[in-house]
Structure formats: C-alpha cells, structure tokens
C-alpha cells in the first residue's frame, strides 16, 4: 500500500497549478475480528479499508474531502482527480482561516514494524484452550494498521504496525463477572493463559456472597486497567494547550503550580512505542516523546497546528483534540506480585467505569467500580464487594494518598473499532492508594 500511496499522490501533485498546496493523508487497516460467547467463536470477519483525505490550501484558505480507496489504481486516481477539481472550485468561496497552519519544511519519516502476529487459528485455539469450561465473552482484533502523509512540498511519511488485542470477560451469574485484556505486538500464549487463569480464580471469589461497605475512605489497590481509566480522564483536556490557555483544563491547578502530584508520578506521550503514527494531517512530525508530567509537576503541553498558530506556540504534532494517543506512566518500586500483601486490608479494584468530572476545575472525578472489585483481608482476596461510586481528586489519588506504584507496566490498547481500529494506547502500572473516597 505504501507504494500505491506514493504513486497516487505523486500523480495528484503533478497536476497542481500556481500557489496551490495539496496535503494527502491515508488511514487504513487489514484486520481480523472474532467474537466469542460461551467460550466459542460466534462471529468472524475481516476488514480491509483505506481512506484518503485531501486538503487543498491556497493562502489562508483550505478545502478538504475524504474518499474511500478501492485498491484499483486507475479508478482511485480518477476519483481523486475529480475530488481535487471540486476542492479547487469551492476554495475561492471559503473565508480565510486565521488559524490555519501547515508545515512547510519537509520532514520525511518511515516506521514499519515487523509482524509478530500469530496465525489467527493459532490464537483462537489458545483462547479456546485457556477458557475451557468458562463462560468467556470477548472480541479478538489483530492485523496491520497503517497511516501515510504526503504533501506537494516533497514531504513523505509512512507508518505501519501489527498489533493484536483480545478483550474479554468471564461471566459468573447476575452482574458478577471479571474483565481483562491482553494486547501487544508479540504473541505469547502462556501470558494469555496466566491472565485467564487469574480471572478463573477471581470467579471463585465472585461466587461468594457480596460484601456491602459503607461510604468512606478505603485503602485500595488499583489494577493497571483502573489506573488507565483515571489517566484517560486526565487526558480529556488535561494536557491540551488550548484548554490550558483558556483555563478549562481539569489539571489547571497543576499547570499553574498551585497543586502537585507525588514526585514519583511521571507521565508522557511516547509515540515511538505506541500504535499511533508520529505525524499529523498538517505535516507536523511528533517528537518521539513529550514529557507531560515529570516528578509530579507539569512539564509540557500537547500543541496542535491550530493552537500553535493562535497562541504563538511550537506545534508538537498533536491532533485537533490535543489529547495523547500513546500514554506512558512510569512504573514504581512496589513489586506487582506483593501489592495485595502491601495493601493488607482494603479493596482490590480491577476496573473503573463511567468516569467523569464532578468538579472539573478542581480535578475531582467520579466513577463506578464494576466487575471484580474484591475485599482483601490480610493480603488475600476473600469476597466480592457490591458496586460503589468513588469521588476523589487526581491530586489525592496520584498525590497525597499515593502509597506507591507497581514495578511493571501493562500495555492496554483501546478496543474501539468504530469507523476503524483505534490507535490509542496506554502503558501504566498498578497503584496502591491509602484512602480512596467512596460516596455511595
């Protein structure tokens, strides 16, 4: 596909006139999707798609359109040329955009990762074997995701990797179930087996009568999945240059230096280890890493091309939403296998759901426990806990209440596939918090 993208865009660029600048972005995938129910394959399919976005720029005016590629070179070029003529026709009637900014200094990049995926049948056999005798419900997604960029100034960028993701639940009865996922670039059936076996052990505890706890503060271990939910909510405008400049960031106190997190908390966007391309649709190339929080303090922001133009900043290649696509949180010093012993008595929280801000300016968030939230006594899980709502600030969770972070990160891929497979990812450790606040 890389060669076809190069040939298609070169043909389009050759037809430009005057001071026209053409930007071309491609997003595509070759994916396998398999759904499981009751531990068996219920639906399987393949998706191959490529979408080409064209943006014609003259001065401070821009017109854009997106078309689906057929894979037939002649047909795709003909349709793209018709689209270009239409953009050229409507461009003069559009108003000038004072915040339009595109890169005019070509920076060529190419990242093509080796394919470490197993044959799909092999993965499905491993899932079936690991989940034998369990009511396993989930979805497998794997295959190539790709992205390209080219402009008529001579810039060329290409990205291609081959991730897999298996997201599943083990169902017991009623509202009792465990939830887990396994994702990466190199398949390891043994690791899948360990994760499913951990869920099998949790199911045995879920079969016991549920414990109801009173509202209050409880010592708690947050699994990497639960930590990722908290970090994900922080990304809703938290690191956006625009949100910070308009003082709508939920981390504004951190940005202003009025509050801080624990010095062991460091967080960055690291596209070099993620599933997202390191370039945007305006031709700006992302740094391999952008430190967002360092040593508990605000370090830098994500800046889109439009924000760079409006506020006189340096563009970091962020998208229009200015949220990180490849989040990495540094691990800590607590051995992951000893976290429950360190907890003693309290809660093990495997998942948090339906998070939102209850006080956005104050960084206060709320959400629900769900699936396997267990009561731990003397370092051992003993019974399930009824669904609870937490309400606390990020400055307590990752600040004054933080006991420590686990010594291992877990890669979690966004399981979303609306329109196309998501390329968002996080690498986070578990966390031990002394006094997470529950309200009901």
C-alpha positions in Angstrom: 0.0 0.0 0.0 2.9 2.3 0.7 4.0 2.2 -3.0 0.4 2.8 -4.2 0.0 5.8 -1.9 3.3 7.2 -3.3 2.2 6.8 -6.9 -1.3 8.2 -6.3 -0.1 11.3 -4.5 2.7 11.9 -7.0 0.2 11.9 -9.8 -2.1 14.4 -8.0 0.8 16.7 -7.1 1.9 16.9 -10.8 -1.5 18.5 -11.7 -1.3 21.4 -9.3 -1.1 25.0 -10.6 0.1 28.3 -9.2 0.5 28.5 -5.5 -1.7 25.5 -4.7 -0.5 23.3 -1.8 -2.0 19.8 -1.5 -1.9 17.7 1.6 -2.8 14.0 1.5 -3.3 11.7 4.5 -4.1 8.0 4.4 -5.5 5.8 7.2 -6.0 2.1 6.6 -6.1 -1.4 8.1 -6.2 -5.1 7.3 -7.9 -6.5 10.4 -9.3 -9.8 11.6 -12.2 -9.6 14.1 -13.5 -12.6 16.0 -16.3 -12.6 18.6 -16.6 -15.1 21.4 -19.6 -16.1 23.5 -19.8 -19.0 26.0 -16.1 -19.7 25.2 -16.8 -20.4 21.5 -16.4 -18.5 18.3 -19.7 -16.9 17.3 -18.7 -14.5 14.5 -15.6 -13.9 12.5 -14.7 -11.5 9.8 -12.1 -9.4 8.0 -11.9 -5.7 7.2 -9.6 -4.2 4.7 -10.1 -0.5 4.1 -8.1 2.6 3.2 -9.3 6.2 3.3 -7.6 9.1 1.6 -8.1 12.7 2.9 -7.2 15.5 0.6 -6.7 19.1 1.7 -6.1 21.9 -0.9 -4.5 25.0 0.6 -4.1 28.4 -1.1 -3.0 31.2 1.2 -5.2 31.1 4.3 -8.0 29.1 2.7 -8.4 25.3 2.9 -10.9 22.9 1.5 -10.9 19.2 2.3 -12.6 15.9 1.4 -12.2 12.2 2.2 -12.7 9.3 -0.2 -12.6 5.5 0.2 -9.9 3.8 -1.9 -10.9 0.8 -4.0 -7.5 -0.7 -4.5 -7.8 -0.2 -8.2 -5.0 2.3 -9.1 -6.7 3.8 -12.2 -10.1 4.2 -10.6 -8.7 5.7 -7.4 -6.6 8.2 -9.3 -9.6 9.2 -11.4 -11.8 9.7 -8.4 -9.1 11.6 -6.5 -8.6 14.0 -9.5 -12.4 14.7 -9.7 -12.3 15.4 -5.9 -9.4 17.8 -6.5 -11.3 19.7 -9.1 -14.2 20.1 -6.7 -12.0 21.4 -4.0 -10.4 23.8 -6.4 -13.9 25.0 -7.4 -15.2 25.7 -3.9 -12.0 27.1 -2.4 -12.4 30.7 -3.5 -15.8 30.9 -1.8 -14.5 29.9 1.6 -13.4 32.5 4.2 -9.8 32.9 5.1 -8.8 30.9 8.2 -6.7 33.0 10.5 -5.5 29.9 12.5 -4.6 27.8 9.5 -1.0 26.4 9.9 0.6 23.7 7.8 4.2 22.5 7.9 6.3 23.9 5.0 9.6 22.3 6.0 9.5 18.7 4.7 10.4 16.1 7.3 10.4 12.5 6.0 9.9 9.6 8.3 9.2 5.9 7.9 8.4 3.3 10.6 7.4 -0.2 9.6 7.3 -2.7 12.4 8.0 -6.4 12.0 4.9 -8.7 12.1 4.9 -10.7 15.3 1.3 -11.8 15.0 0.4 -15.5 15.2 -1.9 -17.1 12.6 -5.4 -16.3 13.7 -6.3 -20.0 14.0 -3.4 -20.5 16.4 -4.6 -17.6 18.6 -8.2 -18.8 18.6 -7.0 -22.3 19.6 -5.1 -20.8 22.5 -8.1 -18.8 23.6 -10.4 -21.8 23.5 -7.9 -23.9 25.4 -7.3 -21.2 28.1 -11.1 -20.6 28.5 -12.2 -24.2 28.6 -15.1 -24.7 30.9 -15.7 -20.9 31.3 -18.4 -18.6 30.1 -15.9 -16.4 28.2 -17.3 -13.4 26.2 -14.9 -11.2 24.2 -13.5 -9.9 20.9 -10.2 -10.6 19.2 -8.8 -8.0 16.8 -5.5 -8.2 15.0 -3.7 -7.2 11.8 -2.0 -4.3 10.2 -2.8 -0.6 10.8 -1.2 2.0 8.6 -1.0 5.7 8.0 0.6 7.9 5.5 1.1 11.6 4.7 2.4 13.4 1.7 2.4 17.0 0.5 3.3 18.7 -2.7 6.4 20.3 -1.0 8.0 16.9 -1.1 7.3 15.5 2.4 6.6 11.8 2.8 5.7 9.9 6.0 4.7 6.3 6.4 3.7 4.3 9.5 2.7 0.6 9.7 2.5 -1.8 12.7 0.8 -5.1 13.5 -0.9 -5.1 17.0 -3.3 -7.6 18.4 -5.9 -7.1 21.1 -8.1 -9.6 23.0 -10.7 -8.0 25.3 -12.8 -10.4 27.3 -15.0 -11.1 30.3 -15.6 -14.3 32.3 -19.2 -14.4 33.4 -20.4 -16.0 36.6 -24.1 -15.0 37.2 -26.2 -11.9 37.5 -24.0 -8.9 37.5 -20.9 -10.9 38.5 -18.1 -11.1 36.0 -14.4 -10.4 35.6 -12.9 -8.4 32.8 -9.4 -8.4 31.4 -7.4 -7.8 28.2 -4.2 -8.9 26.5 -2.6 -6.7 23.9 0.8 -6.2 22.2 2.9 -6.8 19.2 4.5 -10.2 20.1 2.1 -13.0 20.8 2.6 -15.2 23.9 0.0 -17.9 24.5 1.5 -18.5 28.0 0.8 -14.9 29.0 -2.8 -15.2 27.8 -3.2 -18.4 29.9 -1.9 -16.7 33.0 -4.4 -13.8 32.6 -7.3 -16.2 32.0 -6.3 -18.3 35.0 -6.2 -15.2 37.2 -9.8 -14.5 36.1 -10.8 -18.1 36.8 -9.5 -17.6 40.4 -11.5 -14.3 40.8 -14.6 -16.1 39.6 -14.3 -18.5 42.6 -14.4 -15.5 44.9 -17.2 -13.8 43.0 -19.4 -16.9 43.7 -19.4 -15.9 47.4 -22.0 -13.5 48.9 -21.1 -9.9 48.2 -19.9 -7.5 50.9 -21.5 -4.1 51.2 -19.2 -1.4 52.5 -20.2 2.0 53.9 -19.3 5.3 52.3 -15.9 6.5 53.4 -12.2 6.2 52.5 -10.6 2.9 51.9 -7.1 1.7 51.3 -7.2 0.3 47.7 -5.1 -1.3 45.0 -5.9 -0.1 41.5 -5.1 -2.5 38.7 -3.4 -1.2 35.6 -6.8 -1.1 33.9 -8.3 1.0 36.7 -5.2 3.3 36.6 -5.7 3.7 32.9 -9.2 4.9 33.4 -8.1 7.6 35.8 -5.2 8.6 33.4 -7.6 8.5 30.5 -9.9 11.0 32.1 -6.9 13.3 32.9 -6.3 13.3 29.1 -9.7 14.9 28.5 -8.3 18.4 28.0 -5.7 18.0 30.8 -2.7 18.2 28.6 -4.2 20.4 25.8 -2.5 23.7 25.2 -5.8 25.2 24.1 -7.6 24.1 27.3 -4.8 25.4 29.4 -4.7 28.8 27.6 -8.4 29.1 28.0 -8.2 27.9 31.6 -10.6 25.0 31.1 -8.0 22.2 31.8 -9.0 19.8 34.6 -5.3 20.0 35.5 -5.2 23.8 35.6 -4.0 23.8 39.2 -1.1 21.5 38.2 -0.3 23.7 35.2 -0.3 26.9 37.4 1.8 25.3 40.0 -0.9 25.6 42.7 -1.0 21.9 43.2 1.3 19.0 42.6 1.2 15.2 42.3 3.5 12.8 44.1 7.1 13.2 42.9 7.1 9.5 41.8 4.4 10.3 39.2 5.8 11.0 35.7 3.7 10.7 32.5 4.4 11.3 28.9 3.2 10.8 25.3 5.6 8.3 23.7 4.6 7.7 20.1 7.8 5.7 19.5 6.3 2.8 21.5 2.7 3.2 20.6 0.3 2.3 17.8 -0.4 5.8 16.6 1.5 7.5 13.7 4.1 10.1 14.6 2.7 12.8 12.2 -0.5 14.8 11.8 -2.6 15.8 8.8 -0.8 19.2 8.5 2.6 17.7 8.0 4.0 18.2 11.5 6.1 15.4 12.9 5.6 14.4 16.6 8.7 14.1 18.8 9.3 10.5 20.0 8.4 11.6 23.5 6.8 14.6 25.2 7.1 14.8 29.0 3.7 15.9 30.2 4.2 15.4 34.0 7.6 15.0 35.4 8.3 14.3 39.1 4.7 15.2 39.9 4.9 18.6 38.2 3.5 19.9 34.9 6.2 19.7 32.3 4.8 20.4 28.8 1.6 20.5 26.8 0.3 19.0 23.5 0.0 21.6 20.8 -2.0 21.2 17.6 -1.2 23.2 14.5 -4.2 25.5 15.1 -3.2 26.2 18.7 0.3 26.8 17.6 -0.9 29.5 15.2 -3.4 31.1 17.6 -1.2 31.2 20.7 2.3 31.5 19.1 3.4 28.1 20.3 5.6 25.3 18.8 3.4 22.6 17.3 4.0 19.1 18.7 2.0 17.4 16.0 -1.0 16.8 18.3 -4.4 16.3 16.7 -7.2 18.8 17.0 -8.3 17.4 20.3 -4.8 17.7 21.7 -5.0 14.5 23.7 -2.2 11.9 23.9 -2.6 8.8 21.8 0.3 6.9 23.3 0.4 7.5 27.1 3.2 6.1 29.2 3.2 6.3 33.0 6.5 5.4 34.8 6.4 2.3 36.9 7.3 2.5 40.6 9.1 0.3 43.1 6.3 -1.9 44.6 6.7 -5.5 43.3 3.4 -6.2 41.5 3.1 -9.6 43.0 3.3 -8.2 46.5 0.7 -5.4 46.2 -2.1 -7.3 48.0 0.3 -8.0 50.9 1.2 -4.3 51.0 -2.5 -3.5 50.9 -3.3 -5.6 54.0 -7.0 -4.9 54.4 -8.9 -3.0 51.8 -10.1 -3.1 48.2 -8.7 -4.6 45.1 -10.3 -2.7 42.2 -9.8 -4.4 38.8 -11.9 -1.9 36.8 -13.4 1.6 37.0 -16.3 2.7 34.7 -18.3 5.7 33.6 -15.8 8.2 34.8 -16.5 11.9 34.5 -15.6 15.1 36.4 -17.6 16.1 39.4 -15.5 19.3 39.7 -13.5 19.9 36.6 -11.5 23.0 37.7 -10.6 21.1 40.9 -9.5 17.9 39.1 -12.2 15.9 41.0 -13.5 12.8 39.2 -16.2 10.3 39.9 -17.0 6.8 38.6 -18.2 3.3 39.4 -16.5 0.1 40.4 -17.5 -2.8 38.2 -16.8 -6.5 37.6 -14.3 -8.0 40.1 -13.9 -5.5 42.9 -12.8 -7.6 45.9 -12.4 -7.2 49.6 -8.9 -8.1 50.7 -8.1 -9.2 54.3 -4.6 -9.9 55.5 -3.4 -9.6 51.9 -5.8 -12.2 50.5 -9.0 -11.5 48.5 -11.9 -13.0 50.4 -15.2 -11.8 49.0 -16.7 -9.6 46.2 -17.8 -6.0 47.0 -21.1 -4.5 45.8 -20.8 -1.8 43.1 -19.7 1.5 44.6 -19.2 5.1 43.4 -15.9 6.8 44.1 -15.4 10.6 44.1 -11.9 11.9 44.6 -9.3 14.3 43.1 -6.4 13.4 40.9 -4.3 15.3 43.5 -5.2 12.8 46.1 -5.2 9.6 44.0 -1.8 10.4 42.5 -0.7 12.8 45.2 -1.1 12.8 49.0 -2.8 9.4 49.1 -0.4 7.5 46.8 1.5 4.8 48.7 3.3 3.6 45.6 3.2 2.4 42.0 3.7 -1.2 40.8 7.1 -2.1 39.3 5.6 -3.3 36.0 3.7 -1.5 33.3 0.9 -3.1 31.3 0.2 -2.3 27.7 -3.5 -1.6 27.1 -4.9 -0.8 23.7 -8.2 0.9 23.1 -10.6 -1.7 21.9 -12.7 0.7 19.9 -13.3 -0.1 16.3 -15.9 2.5 15.3 -15.0 3.6 11.8 -11.6 1.9 12.2 -9.5 0.2 14.8 -8.4 2.7 17.4 -4.6 3.5 17.6 -4.8 4.8 21.2 -2.7 3.0 23.8 -1.5 3.3 27.4 1.3 1.7 29.4 0.6 2.1 33.1 1.5 0.3 36.4 -0.9 -0.6 39.2 -1.2 1.8 42.2 -1.7 1.5 45.9 -3.7 4.3 47.4 -4.2 5.0 51.1 -7.8 6.3 51.3 -9.8 6.3 48.1 -13.1 8.1 48.7 -16.4 6.3 48.1 -19.6 8.2 48.4 -22.3 5.5 47.9 
